[in-house]
Amino acid sequence: MSSESGQPQAGPSCSGIQWPKREREQAEVSGGVIRRTVVQERKSWIQKVLEQIMGSPRQCVTPSEVVPVTVLAVQRYLLEGEPRDTKPRLPLYCYDVTISDGVYQEKCYLHHSLNSLVYQNILKVGIEMKISRVSCLYNEKRLGQGILCIDAARCGEPQEAISLETPFRNRAHEEKPERPLRGGKSHYLALWNNEDPYGDIWLTNKQPEEYNFNNTKIISLSHLEMTWTSRKDFPALLVRILHKSKLRYYGKPDKMMIEPYQSFLEVADSSGTVSAIMWNALCPEWYKSLKIGLVLLLQDYSVKKSYPFRIQPLPVDPEIKLISTMEICLNLRNPSTNIVIIPENQVKPEWRLPKLNHRFVTRSELDNMPENHICDVIGVLSFVGRVQRSKKKENREDFWSYRWIHITDGTSEQPFIVELFSTSQPEIFENIYPMTHFVCTQLKVVRNDTQVPKLLYLTTTNESRVFITSQRGQSYACDAKVKNFIQWIKTKTDSEEVNAVIGGYYPYPPVPETFSKYSHHVKVESLLTAVSEVRKVIENLQYREQKRIAVQGIITVVKYARHNCATESASASETPRNDSQPSTSQAATGESHSQERDGKQHQDDRPINSQCFQTPSTSSSPSRKRRILQGTCAKPVAVPQPEASAQTKGNKPGTSITLQRREVTSVSIIRKARRTLTDRWESQLWRDKRFDLVDHLQYSRVYAESIPRKFNFEHRKFLTQQYNSQPAKYIPPEGKPPKLDEFRSALSLGHFEVTILGLNHEIAIDVAFLPMYSPEDVRTSQIDTLLTCMNYSCVYPREVNVNENLPGPKALAGDIIKAAAELDREHIIGILDICNLGDNKVEVCLQKIYTPKNIS
């Protein structure tokens, strides 16, 4: 290496060469004048570690100096093409982590024992990380470089200022297309699912091109169906794309396949419609370029007998024959398929290619649609839920990504409720927000009219596609219902933005009114989960994975949390945090962080019942009076003073409050205590058993991510990112981003914290209850008890006129707490929705309560 170049050189990752210090010229602009400053760079920590490994007789070392590095990328892939001593075992997937020490970037392999940090979204982009043990990993069957392996690390807090300008120490890590460190010719997958195309192997540059049809023999699909078994060579097909499926990834460690993908195209000519399957490496080359409606010339394809169990989508024209006896196979080799996109202006009427016919329905028509009916919808998004995940199969690492959305089209007061799974269109799925014009095709109707409340929503199918662009130029632009929607949307104003909602916990689909109906639709090995098993269920959940379980117990505590409290409230029956306990920010890592996920209660975490919610006559000490003030909020309460002392002016939000601020009059304490008495109920059984518990799981904390927010168009990018999945690569924010809890909540009623005591009185669990309160429900007396409140659908309400004579949230909260008291000592079945929010934050929400009256 020439030391005169002063640039990072390609070479083995574990090279022991010490890079010389260099001077970098940095151009700065100040007052319109370009200045060049010379900055003396510090020694690279990454380089020091590599030198230490090369100088050690062992391949695994502890760095002599542990300094924080920044995580810039976390990328997932399937390990293929490397020798294995045994059959493949879990985990199937590996992770490469790109770090920066401020001088160099380095792509490192993450030891599989640390994969759980990614599963829980603790190891993520943008954070600080301290690496305490590293090793050098080689592939003994290949000549070339070793790679740096992270064997032990501790994840820290997100960083505010992150530079992406630092170069890679090893230039091989910058090569395109980007390949994983291990696994031969494998490629990176999307971080959280296998359906989304990810990385630079996915091309988008295929364009229509004029084609000379002279000397090109074309065969119709119906003729091919009759003769394909006796043919060796197949003439060209001239077809239009009617449907396009999402991607299917079928990679396995023991199968040496390059880009093992599959996608179905439903193509048609004037004689029929048939399935054409794109295989393997042809998918990255063509998938993103093939749009519905394009006309294709297919040459050098193969034909095989169709898979008997696949159900083809219905043809767009009922008069077109559905060919289900054969499939067209498109592959990169054996033979190498030639695909040509024919420009629309070259398409001749005599070809009689079918037009695209859509099945748009309005929301008013949906009420009369039968179950499993396939339809298309258009509207404006009024609610966009957070991205969640569900396992495809138990004990596997593959997940579906999905979110709930509401679409309004002006034909009904009710929106379309859509369960939107990823459609292999991440550029749309990850960038939708309220107030956007939205089109979704090939949706299936899901309904159950015998259930209370009635179940009616739409869900995506394998062929569903989504669009958020202007209707101009789209194939559906001339549809009558699309035109009606465009006319309706022209009458709307920007002021209706206040009704739009984004993110938060969304309890859908609703639980049936009886437990017997619930058990009929649940597909799990065990219908009921013991309270003692809840912790294990929570620990097994991965990032954004949501699961619904049923537990038996007795409701012993119900507490109402107002909106003027912190978004992240304390649990219903835990001791308020004192000055010696870690703050929320301090709990982000280390032991206190793991305690948050485990839901453990230490011996000194006494319930607050006897301290915070007694009458003032029984709480006379100053410290006890302060606990009363803190009872309904997670954070200490400070009473405003006319003038802040010099000691308190410098305090930041969330820091401990000085004694001067905590000193309040006894009159204020009495008033506060009286108010909290109406916000809480606890049973005598809880007073008798709370100190004898074997375990107390505390999961009633409501995080900022759990609260649905009023949509703010100005901050649409920030809100969209907050409720998307964590990205695989760091994305610099635009300016200083706001905080999520600064946005107005869409919940009118606040939330409740409920303690459920197990039937054996040994274990209790604190959970949250977030009712989706709507004024329309009050008019019809739908929300009058805790039970009926949980039995209602989650459709966010319109804005309410302040002059309407309706009971307020406070009055309703009192009614619900009063109703809970009627369940004293009654055995119930609670339906819990559990979601891993990542970073050791777990959301456990009570969806419904079954009493002996509604078990069957």
Buried (B, 14 or more C-beta within 10 A) or exposed (E): EEEEEEEBEBBBBBBEEEBEEEEEEEEEEEEEEEEEEEEEEEEBBBBBBBBBBBEEEEBBBBBEEBEBBBBBBBBBBBBBBBEEEEEEEEBBBBBBBBBBBBBBBBBBBBBBEBBEBBBBBBBBBBBBBBBEBBBBBBBEEEEEBBBBBBBBBBBBEBBEEBEEEBBBBBEBBEEEEBBBBBBBEBBBBBBBBBBBBBBEBBBEEBEBEEBEEEEEEBBBBBEBBEEBEEEEEBBBBBBBBBBBBBBBBEBEBEEEBBBBBBBBBBBBBBBBBBBBBBBBBBBBBBBBBBEBBBBBBBBBBBBEEBEEEEEBBBBBBEEBBBBBEBBBBBBBEEBEBEBBBBEEEEEEEEBEBBEBBBBBBBBEBBEEBEEEBBBBBBBBBBBBBBBBBEBEEEEEBBBBBBBBBBBBBBBBEBBBBBBBBBBBBBEBBBBBBBBBBBBBBBBBBBBBEEBBBEBBBBBBBBBBBBBBEEBEEBBBEEBEBBEBBBEBBEEEEEEBBEBBBBBBBBBBBBBBBBBEBBBEEBEEEEEEBBBBBBBEBBBBBBBBBBBBBBBBBBBBBBBBBBBEBBBBBBBBBBBBBEEEBBBBEEBBBEEBBEBBBBBBBEEEBBBBBEBBBBEBEEBEEEEBBBBBBBBBBBBBBBEEEEEBEEEBEEBEEEEBBBEEBBEBEEEBBBEBBEEBEEBBBBBEBBBEBBEEBEBBBBBBBBBBBBBBBBBBEEBBBBBBBBBBBBBBBBEEEEEEEBEBBEBEBBBBBBBBBBBBBBBEBBBBBBBBBBBBBBBEBBEEEBBBBBBBBBBBBBBBBEEEEEEEEBEEBBEBBBBBBBBBEEBBEEBBBBBBBBBBBBBBBBBBBBBBBBBEEBBE
